[in-house]
Amino acid sequence: MNESFRKAPFFLGDDELAWVNETYLGLSLEQKVGQLFNLIVRANSEEELSLIKTIQPGAVTKFVGQDLTTEVKTMNQLRHHSVIPLLVSGDLEGGGMSFPFGAQVPNQLGLAGLKDEEAVEYCTQVIAQEAKLLGINWSFTPVIDINAKFRSAVVGTRSYGSDLDIIETMSRSNISTFQKNGIAATAKHWPGEGFDDRDQHLVTTVNPLTMPEWEEHYGRLYRGAIDNNVMAIMSAHIALPEYVKQHDTNPEEWWRPASVSKLLNEQLLREELGFNGLIVSDATVMAGVSSWAKREEVVAQTIENGCDMLLFCKDPVEDYAYLLKAVREGRVSEARLEQAVLRILAMKAALGLYKKQDEISVSKFNDLLASDYADHIAELNRRTVHLVKNRDEILPISVEQHPRILIISTGIRHVFMPEPTPLSVANMLKEEGFEVTEFQAGMALEVGNYDLLLYLNADESMLVKSHIYIDWMALHDGFGNAMYRPWVDIPTVMVSFGHPYLLYDAPKVPVYINAYSPLLEVQKAVVDGLLGRLEFNSDAAIDPFCGLEQLRY
């Protein structure tokens, strides 16, 4: 029996420890290996359910779809097919990751701009209540990455910004609120993202800090999360060469991703920082680790080098066979297998999953929706909208001064949607009495027929986008138009419903607004702000001017 589980972050008692020990002793080798996997469930298909029944994974990550009834049915089936209670994880980050049929909660960066810890606690409480009723018991938050490189498309709106005090405060609130609601929190992305503007979905990224610098930034944040009893940490496909150089003379090893690094997981995180919780890898299908070695080696190294659970599979059956083979051949030691499985079971025990679980039901979720549990979400969304600059006093606009508006929009871009979806701002302005024209491919970009030009960009930070920027040729539909900036001829407003650094590509735009998210309430707030009915937020948790004096004017 592992007595260390009596300590942080699991704090197991006698009954929980007994369940962990008895369950472990009752598992076959094949079942132990199955516990090491966290499989993706997105399609709610029979094939996915069959994999759960066959592999018996320790966890699944649930991507929640549009239909509540389908989600409830799938979750009950997943539970029914699992011999050992399932950890069910999700990216509970708010913003575009909000549940489609639930409250539309601001994302981390929008909330951080409020500099209000109570707002973070409230929003996390709303998400936690919904997640519990959907059977989700493990959140892959908080993101404690630092917005140090403004070109990063994978940190951006997913983080709490660039101020360490704000990140530490907000992440503490996120962790404590989720965990007091029976949902394990996860600090990510170890050993710290944000000083490399590339995306680990596409390449192994590098944390370039010296170790004193790292301690000042990420050491502080991860020690804080550990002191706050965070149950899990996600080890990502990020190298920390200045640490590895102190312990290994092989230059190739300096760039090894943390997810497959014994030095970063076991020596730095466990021994030096004292983390006793569960280490889960980031998705192992990402190029940041899949480019490191053959798949069979990646699967084995993930567990042997310190991760307790492997996230996502290229082919679940094949990966399971690879890992079982690695255990049998000793490439994953018996000691590591035992440590990992016991820690997984300990987190399940800490969450009370060994007790009988109630059926997930549509009616309970609908009862929640009918209550006042999320009454303040609309107000918080409205408070997030930040007026960065208003040169020439163009705002507020009015039907009398600006009756004819031309909108040039990217639409809402999301990696899981084949085409952008339209924003609602145009229809909202029409309802206010404006004559609105939406620019389309093939139209002449003639601004003389309008009184105001409104640019709408909706690109939240997201995986595999590499970089987010204003593609002027696509936006203006053509090579010649790409070099034309209409604000010299017409009052112009630019709104970003996502990535907050677009001023870098439009430094002379006279009015710029960061709304952080394309949630409907945020769009309503932007329209109210344009019309002078909303007092914009005047603060932010990042530098929208990207460190460049030019962008202020």
FENLINCOR-V409549 format. One line per field, one symbol per residue. burial: I if it has 24 or more other ideal C-beta (glycine too) atoms within 12 Angstrom, else O. Layout:
burial->???
This chain:
burial->OIOOIOOOIIOIOOOIIOIIIOIIOOIOOIIIIIIIIIIIIOOIOOOIIOIIOOIIIIIIIIIIOOOIOIIIOIIIIIIOIIOIIIIIIIIIIIIIIIIOOIIIIIIIIIIIIIIIIOIIIIIIIIIIIIIIIIIIIIIIIIIIIIIIIIIIIIIIIIIIIIIIOIIIIIIIIIIIIIIOIIIIIIIIIIIIIIIIIIIIIIIIIIIIIOIOOIOOIIIIIIIIIIOIIIIIIIIIIIIIIIIIOOOOOOOOIIIIIIIIIIIIIIIIIIOOIOIIIIIIIIIIIIIIIIOIOOIIIIIIIIIIIIIIIIIIIIOIOOIIIIIIOIIOOOIIOOOIIIIIIIIIIIIIIIIIIIOOOOOIOOOOIOOIOOOOIIOIIIOIIIIIIIIIIIOOOIIIIOOOOIOIIIIIIIIIIIIOOOOOOOIIIIOIIOOIOIOIIIIOOOOOIOIOOIIIIIIIIIIIIIIIIOIIIIOIOOIIOOOOIOOIIIIOOIIIIIIIIIIIIIIIIIIOIIIIIIIIIIIIIIIIIIIIIIIOOIOIIOIIIIIIIIOOOOIOO
